[in-house]
Amino acid sequence: MIQKMLMHMKSLSLSNKITLSLLFVLIVILAFRQIHSPDLGFHLKTGIWMLQNIEFPGKDMFTYTVGTHEYIDLQWLYQITIAIIDTLSGEFGLVASNALLIIVSFILVLFRITRKQNLNKLSHWQWLLFLTIYSVAALFETRPHVFSWVYLNLVFIILDEYVERGRKTLVFLPLVMILWTNTHSIFIIGWIVIGSYILGSFWRERRLWTPVTQYGLLSIVVSLVNPYFFNGVAYPFRQFQLLQGSNIFKSSIGELISPLRFISNYSNGAFVLIEPLFCFHIFLVVSVIVFIICLKRIQLHELLVFLFFLYLGCTALKNIGFFLFAVLPFTIQGLQLSIPVENKAPKKTLWNLTKIQIILSGIIIALSIVLIKAIITDSYYINFGSNLRFGYRYDNNMLPYKASLYLRGNHLEGKILNNVNFGGFLMYMLPQKVSIDGRLEVMGEEFYSKYSFLWNTVNKSQILKKYQPEIVIFPYQDEFLWIHYL
């Protein structure tokens, strides 16, 4: 595959080489942002704990409030990996390794795009790839979903190479699923993709027991190879409840809100058209139109895959990456069928296809250069009122980094009361336990609901009396009630 990609790059036209190179530079620049994910803290803390204790978590050991709650940790492989990276190379290693995984994901999706046709022969790939990069960039944070992007692309490649070319790639499918199961709890997405191909194979060949079925079922069964066996396999189904509209997490956690609610289009009460999700909405509309146009030509597994990922991408902001990586190749290939392509020598007209592609490449090159400069200087993030910044250090605007250093440096190890977003990072930085963190399944709906009610009330005496903390930590930019109370 690597050799084929290198040969493919050499055969590209100059404009396509420049366009593709700048798009990958843009990916790297977007991936190198200061560490801002509060969840990274509990991943690092758990990874360190496992390396020190040589065992897997069973009950919660990082909070003093829900210590009896079950902690099913299917991210253990990811956590151990980043704990080792953090020990060896610190913040730079965390950001660089995350950027590398993102690059690998886009290389794999590019391979899927060019399996049938060279980029020189494909039209409209430039702006669709640009829309994908810009849309998914909001999720370029150091979290296990970047591994899932890699695994998802590998599952598609393995299945497509067998179904369309008859290559003996299915043997690798169980291996990918074992790794996925023990890296990220969202591995059930792989099950659904495999199930779609099994149904497609049955429909196409009119027999059920095909090699796709055999290796597909084996790949599902091997998911039992995890530290929690049946409980581990059942865990993603519990997570699925978070996407339901009636769930308290769905209504209060930003990344679980649907991207179709257009909340990010409003700033200080005013409607803003051009915002970070603008490109995603464009891509969504284009992909649906292409899907409808190609409906009579697509195979059953393509139909099932598109519909599932369309649903998944529309349910929560955190899922848009899966939608984009899943349907980008289909959308580009579908456009080739939807828009007439010149098979003969290009006519000497002002707007022939070749010239249009060169113009599109020029536009994408210009946009990429402008964006790269804006991101490096942070004007891109400032323009959208974001606290994100270019770099690789911990972002003190988003995380209590300096506050943690102060507490640790002065040996202030009293009982902590904190908001949910700070909990994960605080447990990594400080020796004492926290009151709550972002492991929502561990916290549970009942505890989270009660804690949130007490935390958000005007009179803070109730929560202070209940937990009797010595230290209260909260983001002063957002928690006006706490500032007023104190």
N, C-alpha and C positions, 0 to 999 in steps of 0.2 A: 504493500500500500504506500509506504514512504517513497519507494523508488518511482512508483507511478505518479505520485504527487510532484516529485522533483522534475520528472520528465514533462509533466503537464505545465509546470511553471516556466520551463525553458521554451516551450512552444507558444506561449502567450504573446500577443501583440504588445508593443511598447506601452500603449495607453492602458491596456489591461494590467500589465505588470505594475505600472506606477499606481494605478487605482487600488489594486489588491494589496500592494505593499503599504500604502498609506492607511488603508482600512485596518490592517493588522497593527500598525503603529498606533492608530487611534484606540484600538482595543487595549493595548498595553498601557497607554497614557490614562485611559479611563479606569483601568484596573489598579493603577498605582494611586490610590487615595488613602488618606490617613485612616487608620483603623477606627471604625465608629460603631461596629456591631456590638451591642451589649451582650449578646449570646455567646460571643467568642470566649468570654471569661469563664462560663461554666463548662464549655468544651475543654478549655485548657486545664481547668481545675480538676475535672474528672479524669482527663488523660494522665495528669501527674499522679492523682490518687491511685489509679490502676497500676501505673508503673511502680509506685512505692509499695503497694499492698499485694500485687500479683493476684488480683481477683476482680470480678465484675461487680458493679453496683447491684444492690438488692433493694435496700431501703434508702430513702433520702438521708444524706449525711452532711448536707451543706446549709440547711436552715434549722432554726430552733422552733419553728412553727409547725412543720409538717414532717417531722422526723419519722413518723410511722407510715408515711405514704410510700407506695411502691415506686421504685425507679427502674423502669425497663430501659436500658441504654443500648439501643441498636446503632448508635453512632460511635461505638467504642473504637473501631478501627481508625476512623477519622480523628478521634480525640487523641489517641496514642500517637498518631502520625504528627499532628500539629504540636503536641507536647514535646516531642523529640526535636522538631524543627525549631521551636521556640527556645529550647535549651541550647541548641547549636548555633543559631543565627539570629535570635531575637525577632524584633518587629520587622526588620527588612526581610528576613526569611519567610515570615508568615505572609507578608504581602506579595513577595516575589513568587512563592510557590502557588499562591492563589491565582496570580496573574498567569502563571504557566498552565494551570489547569483550564483556565478560561480560553487561552490560546489553543490548547489541545482540542477543546470542545468545538471551536470554530474551524480548526483544520479538519476535524472529522465531519462536520456538517458540509464543509466545502467539498470533501471527498464524495459525500452523498449527492451533492448537486452535480458534480462532474462525472459521475459514474457512466452516464449514457452519452453525454456530449461535452466537448471541450468548451471552456468559457468563451473562446473566440466565436463559437457558433451559437452561444446562448444570448438572448436579448434580455434586457431589463434586470439582469442579476445585480448590477452595480447599486441601483437605488434600493432594491429590496434588501440586499445585504446591509446597506447603510442603515435602513430603517430598523432592521433586526438588532444591529449593534447598539444603536442609539436607544432603542426600547429596552433591551435587556440590561443596559449599563446600570440602571437603577439598582440592580441586584448583584453588582460586582463586589459584594462584601465577603469577608472571610468567614464562610459558613459551609456546611457539608453539601449544600445543594449544588455547588460547582462540581463535585464528584458525580452527582446524579446526572448532570448534563452530559458528562463524559460517558457514563454507563448507558444513558438513553441512546446516544448516537451510536455506540457500539452495538447495542441490541438491534437497532435498525439496519446497520451495515451487515451484521451476521445474517439476519433474516432475508434481507434483500439480495445479498450475494448468492444465497441458496435458491430462493424462489425465482429470481430472474436470470441467474447464470448457472445454476446447478452446482456451484462450488461447495466443497465439503467444509463449510464454516460452522455448521450447527453444533459441532463438538465443543466450541468455545462458549456457547450460550450458558450452560450451567455454571461455568467458572465466573462469568460476568455477574450472574445473579447471586452467587455466593458472596462475592465482594460487595455488591450493591446492598444486599441484606444486612451486612455487618458494617456498612459505612453510613447509611442514611435510611431512616425509617420509611421513606417515601418509595421504597423498592417495589411496592405494589403496582406502581405505574408500569414497570417492566412486565408484570403479570398480564396487565390489560393489553399491552402491545402484543405480547406472545399469543394471548387468547384471540386477538383480532386476526393474526396470521393463521392460527389453527382453523378458525372458521372460514377464512378465505381459501385456505388449502382444501378444506372439505367441500366447499362450494365449487371450486374449480375442478377438482379431480373426482368428485362424487364418491369419495371414500374417506373415512375418518382416520384410520390408522396409518398416517403418512409420516415420513421422517420429521416433518415440522411438529406434528402432534407428539411423537415420541420424545424428541429432545425438548419440546416446549413443556410437556408435563414433568419431565425430569428437572427442568430448570425451575419449575414452581415448587416441586417437592424439596429440592436442595435448600430452599429458603428456611427449612427447619434446622439447618446447620447454623445455629446462632446460640448464644449463651442462654437463651430463655425458651428455646424450643417452641412449643405451641403458643405460649404466651407472647413470644416475640413475633410470630406470624400474625397473631390477632391484633397486635399493637397498632398497625396502620389503620385498621378499621375503627379503632377508637379515635384516632386522629381525624378521620374523615368527618366525625361529628363536629369538628371545629368549623367546618365550611357551611354548616347549616345555619340558616338565618336566625333561628331562635336561640342559638348558642351565645352566651355572654362574651366569650372570647371573640366571636365573629364581629360583634358590635363595638368592641372596645379596643381591639388590637389593629393597628393601622395596616399591617401587611396582609391581614385577612379580609380586608374590605375589597369589594369587587372593583376592578378598574373601569367598569362601565358606570360607576356612580358619579364620575367627573368631579370629584371633590377637589382634585389638584388643579382644576380649571378656575378655581376661585381664590383670589388673593385680596385680603382686606375687604371682602364683600364685592369685589369687582370681578367680572368674567375675563379670564385670560385664555386666549386661544392657543398660543404657542407655549407649551409647557412640557415637562419631561415625558408625559404619556401621549403627547400629540402624535408622535411617530408610531406608537403602538396602535392607536386608533386607526390611523391610515392603513397600516399593515393588516389589521383585522378586517377592515372593509374590503381591501383588495383580495385577501385570501378567500373570503366568503364568496365574493363575486366570481373568482376563478373557479372555486369549488362548484358553484351552481352551474357555470357554463360547461364544466367538464363532467358533470354528474353522470351522463350517459356513458362516458368512456372509462371511468375509474373502476378499479376492482373492489371487491367487497372489503378486503382488509384495509384498503386506503380510505374507504367510506367510514368504516368503524373507527379508525385511528383519528381521522380528521374530526369527527363528531365528538369523540371523547376529549381530545385536547382542546377543542373549541370550548366545551363545557368547563374543563379544568381552568383554562386561561381566563375565562370570564367570571369565575367564582371568587378569586383572590389575587391580589397584586403579586404575592409571592410565587404564583404559578405561571406567570406570563412567560417566563424563560422556557418552561417545558413546552408551551404552545408554540413559541417561536422556533425552537430547535426542531420540533416535530414536523411542522408544516412548511417551513421555508423551502426545502427541496421540492415538495409537491407544488407549491405556489409558483416557483420559477419554471418548473417543467410544464405546469398547466398553462402558463402564459405563452409558452411556445406553441401550444395547440390552439390557444384562443386568438392569438394575433398572427395574421399572415406573415410568413417569413419568406424573404427572397431567396429562392433556390438557384436562380440563374445569376449570371453576372450582374452586379449592381448597375442600374441605369444611371445615366449622367443627369440626375435631377438634383435639385437643391436639398430635398429631404428624403433621400434614400436611407435604408435601414442602417447601413454602415456609418453614414455621417451622424445619424441620430445617436448611435451607440458611442461614437467619439465625443459627441456633445455631452451625453449623459456622464461619460467618464470624466470629462472636464469639470462638470458641475460637482460631482462627488469628490474629485481631487481638491477643488477649491474649498468646499465645505469642510473636508477633513483637515486641511491645513489651518483654516480659521478656528475650528473646534480644538485642535491640538494646542494651538497657541493660547486660546481662551482657558482651557483646562489647566495648563501649566501655570498660568498667571492667576488662577482661581477666579477670574472674572466670570467664567461660565457658571460656577456655583453661586457666586455672589448675586448674579443677575436673577437667579431664581429664588433668592432669599434662603439658600441652603447653608447649613453649617458645615457641609462636607468641604474638604480641602485636598489638593494634590499633595502626595507625599507618601510616607510609609510609617510615620510615628503614630502613637495613640493620639486621637483627636480629643483634646481637652474640652472643646466646645460641645462634644456629644457624650463624652464619658467622664466620670469623676477621677481622672488620672492624677492630677496634682493634689486633690483632696485625699486620695488614697495614699500618695507618697507622704503627705503631711502626717496623716494618722499613723502610718507605719513607722515613719522616722521618729516620731515622738512617743512611740509605744503606747498609743491610745487604743486599748483593746477592749473597751467597754461594749455593752450590748447595743447592737445597731438596729435602727428602724429605717427602712429605705423604701423607695418606690420600686415598682416591678422592673423597670428598665435598667436600673442601676445594679440590681441584685447579682446578676451573673458576673459582671466585671468586679464588683466588690469582693465576691467570694474568691476570686482569683488573686486579687491584690492583697487582701487582708487575711490575717490568721483566724479571726472570729467568724462565727456563722452569721448569716443574714436572715432577714425576716421573710423575704419573698424574692423570687427571680423569674426569669422568662421560660422556665421549663413548665409550660402550662399543664401538660398532662400529669406532672408530678404534683403541682399545686392543687389541681382539681377545681371544678366549677364552684362547689360550695364554699371552699376556703377563699378562692379568688373573689367571689361575689361579696362575701362579708368583709374581707380586707379592703377591697376597693371602696365599699360604702364608707367604712370608717376613715380611710385615707382621704376621701374627697369631701367629707363633711366640713362645714365652716368651723365648727367647734372641735378642735383637735384634742381636747382633754380626754375624750373617750378612748381614742387609739393609744394615747400616751399612758392612760391608766391601765389599759388591758395588757400592753406589752412592756411597760416600764423601761424604756430604753435610756441609755446614757448618751447615745449619739444618734442624731437624726440627719440623714443625708437625702437631699432632694435636688432636682434641677431648678435652680432659682429663676431661670428664664421662663419656666412654664408653671411652676407651683406658686401662684400669687396668694392663694389662701394660706399656705404655710408661712409665707413672708409676712402676711398681715397678722397672723396669729402670734408669731414670734416677735 
